[in-house]
Amino acid sequence: MLYLQILINGLLLGGLYSCIAVGFSLVWGVLNIINILHGSLIILGAYAAFFAYTELGIHPFAFVPLAGLLLFTIGYLLQAGLINRVMGAPVLITLTLTFGLNLMLENAMILAFKADYRTVILNPPLGMLDLGPVVLVKDRLYAMVLALVLVLLLYVLLRATRIGRAIVAVRMDRDAAALMGVNVPRIYAVTFGLGACLAGAAGSLISVIFPISPLSSIGFLGKAFVICILGGLGSVPGVMVGGLVLGVLESFGTLWLGPDYSTTIAFVLLLALLLFRPTGLMGKRGFE
Amino acid sequence: MHPTRRTGLKQFLSVALLAALPASAALAQNPILIGAPLPLTGPLSPEGTKLQRGYDLWAEEVNKAGGVQVGKNKMPVKIIYYDYQSNTSRAVQLAEKLVTDDKVHFMFSPFGSGATKAASAVSERYGVPTIAPTASSVEVFDQGYKNLFGTMTPNDTLTEPMSDLVRATAPNVKRIAILARNDLYPLALGNEFEKSAKKRGFQVVYFEKYAIGTLDHASAITQIRATKPDWIIVTGYINDMILVRKQMADQGVKVPIMTMITGPSYREFIDASGPLATNVTTASWWHPAVRYTGNDVFKSSENFTKVFRAKYKEDPDYTNASGAVVGVVLQQAIESVATLDRDKVRAALASGKFQTFFAPIAFSPQGYATSYQPPIFQVQGGKPVVLFPKAIKQAEFAFGVN
């Protein structure tokens, strides 16, 4: 029964991980930008949710769409106003730009919110679902379900809408897409906006589960990296699998090797995959 | 944020000033320089900021009184801060910079046992007497260094009385689970708890370490739950404690006794954990309830609390007080030898007995304090109350952490 509980813990965590990583993967896959800002955008979304709850009483789960919208706007403007200017440049330039933007955002958040850790304490707490041998923590369960819904929404958006197909087209062949009448800079901005939107939504979800501080962004960015490489760039299902695999691995790692090594496992696996299967578990060209 | 640039500017200005003023006028204002690397940002920022408040309060009070009495002169103190961003290797670099670049006379150690030990190599190399406000692990003092002095008593002065108290008040408690942060002090403390517990016949059913920066403790907690402990002990820093306490509640963990060190003696833990903080026990080296008198600027524990409250509009906790007491001890050592000579001040620190508002401080040959007994607390009614020692006890031990 212990194993079942550990598996459930891992899946609940993994669902959230997928949501944390999917925006990062989208931006990396489509724009070829390693978005160092991603972690901080998650934290920004989490702070927005924190203040929405403490000041206005809006439940963080209900705040998810608003956080997404807010961050979409910020992401869209960032890409349209700044990052689009260096899109033709080598990947190191865009990386440096997002790195610099990240320093600015991080320090702005330290100034605005202080470096103290904060956490949303739901009142009343959601409690847990006691199924006898196993317990399901409700806030994690709901957050995981919402996270997976968000990931699915992105999947549908990319497959079934005009804008989604345009994003995939740009990812496959930018020049051909431009010839077909796709406004490439606009698609870039929309894609980056979507990435930020998912970061904001994920932030809103995690505000209920993890304490947040402007400096905790790096932890989430690290997870996003591992998941993208685990699952493979360029696919939403890949990110989902990557997130769930990482969550389950960390859980069982804690059980078998002790909590001290749970995070080590992820990086060992990352190295192994890079050596033997550099495309990740489900990686392919073109974003679907 | 740019210490190098700022120092560059400072150096330029001081050179310009020296050129403009007659040399004697510049010398008369020379303050005693103390270097203090602190984690003002990053995961340890709550602790770093607390220490800084203690340092600042001491410096302000001393300077208000004219400064430190060095022979016939009164010299003001000036503390030079650098933020090492909770990154130990940066703390070491900055300690070196403070000695070689800023030419500080003395140093206060960075926060916590791990960073203190790392930076102590720097002060030893340059022979700078250094006082550590928050290093309680004896492992920090096992290198035979002559320049490092710690004002906290060793970890077993927390774990021994705590185990005695549990043994005496809760005879049914048998099974103990320990979850320790894999970091010098929290792990050393976890090991001490294991020793103290075994010595008294408790059964340690779970003992694991978690990595620094761990976000998810769910699986460790699932295991702890499965071992059905009567007493759960968690070691780490405030942020770890907030996280672990919440995730324990998420899984419906209920135990008669839960001890968390450090964390519950801080307002931040209680604010962030709300009702979950109730009945969590902890121990720390100082509390506004202790009653000591000293011949320092603060005069007594009560007066320190009053002065602190007037400046910061909140009650001091032990980290705030630890920041102030290192200043007090350094001042008394300097005043006793009436010079800033590092060798003489070091000798005064090593042999002195310092009556302070914090507690009586005297250092063992290894360099840590052994001269007082830290109190044990429990969070009751939203604030920490003292359970031990008896002389300052404020409440009875309450059981049941839900």
Interface residues (C-beta under 8 A of the other chain):
Chain A: L2 Q5 I6 N9 G10 L12 L13 N107 I110 A115 D116 Y117 R118 T119 I121 N123 P125 G127 M128 D130 V135 V137 D139 R140 F210 P211 S213 L215 S216 G219 E250 S251 F252 T254 L255 G258 P259 D260 Y261 S262 T263 T264
Chain B: M1 L40 T41 G42 P43 S45 P46 Q85 S86 L179 N182 E208 K209 Y210 A211 G213 T214 L215 D216 H217 A218 S219 A220 T222 Q223 A226 I238 N239 I242 L243 K246 A249 D250 Q251 G252 E268 A272 S273 G274
